């Protein structure tokens, strides 16, 4: 069983293939959400009025996929992060590997994308560059503190904290955005809340968490539809509504929780699923590389503007996502090979005799 929600290789342990499948699906949804409202503009009043079906499809796509980032953090909380130096170094090695890969690919396919601020971007020193990576590293650093709270808090103390936290976040970090340190859920603060929520759900089963898995899936789908309809009418009448798709939106969090719970109630073993899932994070590191993400997004924009058929456009995007997904998985197998060779080399070096 995995000890955390992100790490790449834990030899000798049997993985829960149901949750590994969730990891794969969540990464595919990350690609979808980036292909939607990152690459394409959010439909405004004009588009909603002139092309309602197209706008509705975009809103539905966002409603189904916006849970992806929250799911990854919930997975970390589900198993609990147990920081170890070798795993932390391996994570940094994986990030460095795919940064170098990004530079190499950009130098061939988009050389203009290497500038400006090459070294600043290479080391993730900009605000938006690999934001998830930096936020997750922060969560990794804080994990021992969070785990200590989980260990020593009573169930009542734990539940009280979660209620107060999410009420506070909903008011000051979502409804009014009255703080800068929630950042619509793109923040360490929100990640810590999600991590603790998943730990609580795993440690303290209740009726809310133990319903039939198809009830969980129904809740996820109903929320996606509610967000779609609400966003459509808000955009049509006021041109607002973006906050419905923030990561710290209560409905998005609830949807992510029940999506995770659906997979937690499956039971199967698959070496193929586990083999793919161990490299799933590589897909994010590839298509969201600071040197490659514009290439990914611009391809989608060009197809959206130049392909008349919606079906053909979707086929183009799906084929590209399929190619990026598997290329990233296979590249990560090379990275794993290099990492294991490096570790073996270090372990075989004997100290010099005096």
C-alpha positions, 0 to 999 in steps of 0.5 A: 500500500502506498504511503503518500499521494505523489511519490514515484517508486516504493519497491516491495509494496502492494499498491491498491490498484483502485486508487492507482486507477484514480491517480491515472483518471485524475491526471487525465482530468488535469489534461482536460481542465488545461485543454479547456479553460487554460487554453481556451477563453471562458465563454462570455455573454456573447458566446453563451448567447450566440453559441449556447451548446458550445458554451454549455459543453465547455462548462460541463467539461470544466465541471467534470474535470475541475476536481482533478487537483483536489483529488491528487491532494486528497490522495496524499491525505488518504494514505498520509505523507511520511516524508523520507529524504530519499523520496524527497530527493527522488521527487526533485530528480524527477522535476529536474529530469522533466525540466531538462526534457522540456528545455530540449523539446522546446529548443526543437519545437518552440525555441522562442519559448525558452526566453525570457528569464530562462534560469528563473523559469528553470528553477521555478522562481516565478509565481505561476511556474509549476505552482502545483509542484512548489505547493506540494513540496510545501505540503511535504515539508509540513506533513510531519506537523499535520500528522502530529495533529492527526495523531494527538487530536481527538475525533471531536477536536479534529472534526471541529477544526475541519468545520471551522477551517472550511467555513473560514476558507469558504467565507474569506478565501472563496466567497469574497477572496478577502485574503491573498493566501488562499488564492482560490485553492491554488495554495498551501493553506488549501492543500493542508485543509484537503490533506487533513480532510482526507485523513479524517475521512480515512480514519473516522468512517461515517454514513457520509463516507460509507454510502454505496459507491454509485451514490458517490458517483451520482453526487459527483455527476449532479454537482457537475451538472449544477455547476454547468447550469449555474455557470451558464445562466450566471454568464448569460445574465451577468458575465460573472461566475468564475468562482464556481470553478475555484479549487476551494469552492465547497461544491468542487471539494465535495465533488472531489471527495465523492469521486475519490470515495467511489474509487476507494470502494472498488477492489482489484489488482492490476500490474498494468494500472500500477505500472502506469500510475507510478509515472502519472505525475510525469504527465503534469510535468511534461504538458505543464512545463514552463517551457512547453505549456504554451505549445500545448495550449496554442495547438488547442487554440488553433484547432478551436479557431480553425476546425469547423466541426466540434467532433473533429476538434475533440478528436484532435485534442483527444489524440494529442492528449493520448500522445502526450500522456503515453510519451510522458509515461514512457519518458518517466520509465527512462527517468526511473531507470536513471534514478535506480542506476544512480542509487545503485552506483552510490550504494556500491561506492565503498568508503576509502580505506585509511 
